[in-house]
Amino acid sequence: MTTSMTSGPDAHEAEAPTRTRIAPVFAGLLVAMLLASLDQTIFSTALPTIVGELNGVEHMLWVTTAYLVAATIMMPIYGKLGDLLGRKSIFAIALAVFVVGSVVGGLAQDMTWLIIARAIQGIGGGGLMILAQAIIADVVPVRDRPKYMGVMGAVFGVSSVAGPLLGGWFTEGIGWRWAFWINVPLGIAAIVMALIFLRLPKHKVAVKLDIAGIVTMAVAVTSIILVTSWGGTEYEWGSPTIIGLIVLAVVASALFVLAEHRAAEPIIPLAMFRSRNFVLATAAGLFIGVAMFGSLGYLPTYLQMVTGVNATVSGLMLIPMVVGLMLTSIVTGQLAARTGRYKWMPLASMVITGVALWLLSTMTVETSIPVLLTYTFVLGAGIGTGMQILVLIVQNSFPNRQVGVATASNNFFREIGASVGGAVVGALFSSRLADLLAERLPASDGASTSIDSLTPSIVNDLPDAIHDVIVGAYNDALTPVFLVLLPMIAAGFVLLAFIKEVPLRATLDDPEVEAEAVEAAPAAR
């Protein structure tokens, strides 16, 4: 396959970006990233009302699973297509698909159409973050890129609080359908800004899709996410369904590796794994995903259960975490851009996150709210210190013609880690909680020990004696799980210690990096 880059104004502007031109481009990218990240959090508070109105409580899990499966599968596909065809048109298509999915969701009259809408959103949403991070690589040299990546990292923190708050506000006020409709004007605005202001290199290629790789990856990803979603909830962990899905995931993953070895244009080239920094940063990112999403997934409910606040207030109580994430993400981005030194940042991130997990493990029902908020601030600071730097390390390891697939692969494995992390924490927590409830609430007391019935509102209405026992069991079941996540952080720290601090390139591409990539490609085949 031959790939030729067009010359002319577009290519020239990509090599000589100006702050005036980058500003509107960056604004559009932030909107796109906010749309994608909000869409994964906005339904956490709105979903119970949505499925109740559409009479589909039994299908509630599919509303989130459909999006997650579609988005995860599409990540490496968008990364590869962006590298081959140029990212401007692919980015606009991803935004358009996401907007279409939002319209379908806003008009949904039953659960089938709602699930279809979420799948369509996932097909588009899977490319928004990936392409946004890769587009920055097209217009900003690596040395200046941390400043922008730091702000992009802050978007994740904003969405983790804004999403649940918006979902609750829409549900209680103008209606849950606005969780979909809000995406339409924002998405259209991002498309317009991309079409007008994006000036990116264009590629003329004969695209040969890696069909075998796409199919085997889709089967593997779907199996993994279904295992993490269904295990311990819809099915017992030892059930034939879960065991069968695990076997299918292993077999499909092996076939995927074989397909990538044979493909002319693999969606996740095996040659990338010859880069030590890519392997170490991606593996560390996977471990971080396990620990980060495993802990964040249960903090809002914990705050509701133990402090007795409602969902909205518990969301507001996570603002210190967002502040910590935003501050450290932006500050480390500025420092990396000015000094060119960055290896210490993800290492410091591991240490701070480890301290935060230890602090969270010490929480009790008597812990004061200011102390709880301080712990969440430390957790946010730990996450923000290194998360986006790992993406920078990956991008700095490859030439721009491969930056899309490299960025997508890094995010792909982190998303897998997030799914596994949520499942691990959920399984450990549910098992401990069931045991503690059975031990502390004898059946003769007439209190239900069903985990499914333990919503914060129900627990808050129970008699004080039973309420205190359940809250105590909830705390004692969850807090030790944070310590279980510490080995993941330790493993990430060890991996990151072996990363080589390669100087950040001051131009949009580097002949040495390009040469290394060309040499590595045939060796992986």
N, C-alpha and C positions, 0 to 999 in steps of 0.2 A: 504493500500500500504506500502510495506517495501522498505527502501532505505539503501543500504549498501555502505560504502566508502572503496575503496580498500586500502590496506596498501602497503608499499614498497617505492621505491625511489620517486615516484611522490608525494605521500602524505607527505613524510618527507621533501622534498624540498619546498613544499607549506608552511610548518610550519617554516622552517628556510631559508628564502630567503637571498640571498647575493646580494650586489650591482652589482656585475659582471653579475649575471644571470638576474637581473631585467632590466638592461640597454637595451639589445636588445629586450626584451619583451615590454618594455615601448615605444621604438622607433616604433615597429610594431603597437602598440595601437594608438599612435599619428597619424601615417599614415592613419589608418582606420578612426579615428575621423575626420581628415582633409578631407578625401574623402567624408564622409557623409555631413559635414558642407559646404564644397565647392559646393557640388552638389545642394544645396538649394539656392546658390547665384550666381553661374557662369552663369546661364541662364538669369539673369535680364537684361544684356546688349546684349546678343547674341540672345535672343528669337525673337525679331522683324525680324531680318534677316533670322533666321531659318524658321519661318512660312511663310515668304514672298517667300523664295526659294521653299518651298514645297507646296505653294498655299493653305495654310490652316489658314488664319488669323482668320476666324470665329471659329476655334477650338483651338485657342491659349491658352485659359484659362485651357484647359484640360491637357496641357503639365505640368503645375505646380500642378494642382489639383490631377492628377493621382499619382504623386510621394507622395504628402502630405498624401493622403488617405491611400495608401498602407503602407507607413512608420509608420504612427500613429497606424494603426491597428496591425502591426507586433510587435510594441514595447513590450507590455505585453506578447505576445506569446513567443518571444525570451527570455524574462526574466524568464518565467516559465520553458521553455525547458532547459535553461542553468542551473537552479537550480536542475532539475530532472536528466538530462543526463550528466552534466558537460559542461563547457563552451568552451573548446578547439575545439571540432568538430563542435559545433553550430556556433562558431565564424568563422571558416574556411568556412563553408557552406554559411553563410551570405555574406562573402567577395566574394565567387565564384559567387553567384547569382548576386551580384552588378556588378561584372566584365562582366558577361553574358549580363546583361542589357545594359552596356556601349557599348559592341560590337554590339548589335542589334541597339542601337541608332546611332552609328557611320556608320552603313550600311543602315540606314533608307532612303527610297526613297519617302515616302509619310507620311502624318500626322498620319495615322492609326498606322503604325509601330513605329513612333516616340512616340506616346502616350503609346503604348504597352511597348516600351523600358523604358520609364520613370516609368511605373508601376512596371516593373521587378526590376529596380534600387531601387524603394521604398521598395519592398519586402526584398531586401538585405540590403538596407541602414537603414531600421528601427532597425536593430539589431546592427549596428556598434558602435554607441555611447553607447547604453545600455550595450552591452557586454564588451566594453572596460572599462567602469567604474566599472562593476562588476568583471572583471578579476583582476583589481588592488586590489579589496577586497580579492581575492583568494591568492595573493602573498605578500601583504603588510599589516601589522597590522594597525588598525585605527589610532593609535597615529602618525605613520609615513606617513599615506596616504595623509594628506593635501598638502605635498610638491609636490606630483604627481598630485593631483586633481587641484592644482593651475595652473600648466603648461597646463593641459587639458583644463581648462577654457580659457586660453589664445588662444587656437586653434580657438575658436569661434570668437574672435576678429580679428585674422588674416584672417579667411575666409570671414568675412563681407566686407573686403576691397579687398583681393586678388581675390575673386570670380568674382566680376564685372569687375575688371581690366583684368583678364585672359580672361573672356568672350568677352570683347571688343577687346583685342589684337588678339585672335583667329579669330574673325569675320572679322576684318580689315586686317589680315595677312594671316596665313596659312590655314584658313578656320574654320567654326564653328564646324565641325565634331571632331576637336581636343578637344572640350569641353567634348566629350565622350572618345576619344582615350587616353587622358592623364590618365584616371582612370585605364587603363589596366595594364601598367607596375607597377604602384604604388600598385594596388590591388594584383597583383601576388607577388610582393615583400613582402607585408604584410602577405599573406597566407604562403609563405615560412618561414618567420620569426616566425609565429605562430606555424607552424608544427615542426620547429626545436627547438625553444627555450622555448615554453610554456610547463611547467610541472605543471599540475593542478590535483586536486583530481578527481578521476573518480567515477561515480555512476552506480550502477546496479539497475535499476528500471523497474517496469511494468507500462509503461506510459498509463494513461487513459486520453485522450484528453477531455477537457471541450468544447465539440462541441456547446452546447447551449450558453455558455458564449461567445465563439468566434463569432458565428453568430449574436447574439444580439448586441455585442459590435461593430461589423463591420457595422451593419445597423445604430446604433447610431452615430458612428464616421463619417460615410459617409454623413449622413443627416446633422450633425453639420457643417462639412467642406463645403458641398454644399451650405448651408444657408449663411455661411460667405463669400463664393466665389461669389455666384450669387446675393445675396441680394444687391439691389441698382445698379446693373450693368446689368446682364442679365435679371433680373426680378425686379419689384417693390417690396419693402418690404412688402406691403400689398397684394401682388398677391396670388392667390390660390396655386401656386407652392411653394412659400416660406412658407406660412402658413401650407401647408400640410407637408413640410419637418420638420418644427418645431414640429408639432404634432407627426410625426413619430419618431423624435429624443427623445422626452419625453417618448413615449410609449416603444421604444426599450431600453432606459436607465432603465426604471422600470423593464422590463423583464430581463435585464442583471443582475440587483441586485438580482432578484429572482433566476436566474440561478446560480449565484455565491453562494447563500445561500445553494443551494441543491447539488452543485458539489462536487465530492470527491477530486478533485485537481483543484480548481478554478484558473483561470489565474490572477485574482486580488482578493486574499483572503480577505474576509470581516474582518477576524481576525486582519489584519494589522491596521484597523481603531480603534482598541482598544489601540493602542500606541499613546499617546498624542503628542509626538514629531513628529511622522510620519504625523499625521493629520495637525498639525500646520505648519510644514515645507512644506508639499505638498500644502496646501491652500495658504500659503504665496507665494510659487513658482508660483502658478496659477495667483495670482494677479500681481506678478512681470512680468510674461509672457505677460499679457495684456498690462501693461505699457511699457515694454521694446520693444516688437515687434510693438506695436502701434506707438511708437515714431520713432524707427529706420526705419520703412517701408517708411517713407515719407521724411526723412532727405536728402538723395541723390538728389531726385527730387527738393526739396526746394532749395538746394544749386545751382542746375543748373538754376532753374527758376529765383531766386532773384539775383544771382551774374553773371549770363550769361555764366558760364563755361560749357564745354562739359562733357559728362558722365565720361570720364577718369579722368579729373581733379577733378570732384566732388567726385570720389572715393578716390583720393589722399587726398582730404580735410578731409576725415574721419580718416586719420592716427592718428591724436591726440587722437581720441576716442579709437582707438586700443591700443595706447601707455598707456593711462590711464587704460584700462581694463587689459592689460598684467601686468603692474606694480603692481596694487593692487591685482590681482589674485595670482600672484607669491609670493608677500610679505606676504599677509594674510595666504597663505598656509604654508609658512615657520614659521610664528609666531604661528599658531595653532599647528604645529608639535612640536615646541620647548617648548611652555608654556602649552599646553593642554587646553587653554582657547579660546573659539570660539564664545560664544553667542553674544558678542558685535559686531562681524563682520557683520552678516546680519542686525542687528539693525542699525549700521553705514551705511550700504549699502542703507537702506531705506531713511535715512536722506540725504545722498549725492545725491541719485537719485532724491529725492523730490526737492532738491535745483536746480539740473540740469534742471528738468522739468519746474520749475519756471523761471529760466534764459532763457530757450528756449521760454517761453511764452512772454518774453519781446522783442524778436527780431523784428526789423523793416527792411524795405528795405534800410535804411541808416546805419544799423549796420555794422561795419567794419569787414572784413574777419578775422583778428586776434582775435577779440572778439567772432565771431562765432566759431572759432576753439577752443577757450578756453572753451566755453560752451559744445562742444562735448567731450572735454577731461574730464570735470567734469562728464558728463553722463557715459562715459566709466569707470571712476574710481568708480562710484557708482555701476555699474553692476558687475565689477570685485571683489569688496570688499566682496560680499556675495553669489554670484550665486552658486559657487561650494561648499561652506560651507553647503548650504542646503542639497545637495546630501550627504555630509559627515554625517550630523545629521541623515538623514534617514538610512544610512548604519550602523551607530553606534547603532541604535535602534533594530537591528535584527541580529540573528546569520548568519554565512556565508551560511548556507543552504537555507536561504530566501533572501539573499542580491540581487539576480538577479531580482526577482519579485518586491522587494521593490524599487530598483533603477528604474526599468522600469515603475512602477506605478507613481513614482514621476515625471519622464520625460513625461509620457503620459499626465498627467493632465496639466503640463506646456505647452505642445504642444497644447492642447485644448485651454488654455488661450491665447497662441500666435495667434491662428486662430481667436478667439473671439475679441482679442485686435485689430488686423488688421481691422476686420470688423467694430468695433465700431468707431475707428478713421476715417476709410474711409467713413462711413455713415455720421458722423458729419461734416467732412471736405467737402464732396461733397455737402451736403445740404447748408452749409454756403457759399461755393464758388458760387453755382448756384444763390443764393439770391443776393450776392454782385455783381455778373456780371450783373444780370438783373437790379439791381439798378444803377450801375455805367456806364453801356454800353447800352444806349437806342438803340432799333432796328434801329432807323433812322440813326445811325452812320455807318450802314453797316457792323459792326463787328459781327462775330459769337460769341455767348455766350455758345456754346456747350462745355461742360467740356471735352468731348472726343477729341476735337481738340486742347486742350491746351498742346501740347508737347513743351519742352523748345526750340527746334530749330525753331519751327513755331513762337512762341512768340517773340524770339529774332529778327526775320525778320520783325516784324510788325512796323508801324510808331511809333515814340517815344511816341506820345500822347496816343495811344491805348496800347502800350507796358507797359507804366508806370501804367496805370489803371489796367491792368490785373495782373501785378506783385504785385501791392498793394493789390488787391483783394485776390490773392493767399496767401500772407503773413497774411492778416487780417483774412482769413478763417482758416488757419492752426494753427497759434500760440495760440489762445485761447483753442484749443483742448488739448494742453499740460497741461493746468490747470485742464481740465476735468479728466485727468489721475491721478491727485494728490490724490483723495480719495482712489484709488486703493493702492497707496503707503502707505497712512495712515492706511488703513485696514491691510496691510501686517505688518506694524510696530507693531500694537496692537497685532496681532496674535503671532508674534515672541517674544514679551515681556513675553509671558507665556511659552516659551520653557524652559525645564529643562536642565541645562548644565550637562549632564551625562559625567563622565570622559571618555576620549578616551581610548579604550582598547589597551594594549601594546602587546597582542598576537592576533593571527588570529581568535580566537573565545573565548567566555567567557561563562562558565557554567551557570552563573546567567541569561544571556541574552537568552541562549538556553532553560533554564527552563521556563522562562517567555513566550517564544514563544510556547512551548509545552502546557502550561496551557491555553493560549489564544485561541489556535486553536479549541478545542472542543466547547468553549463557543460561538464561532461565528456561529456554525452550527445550 
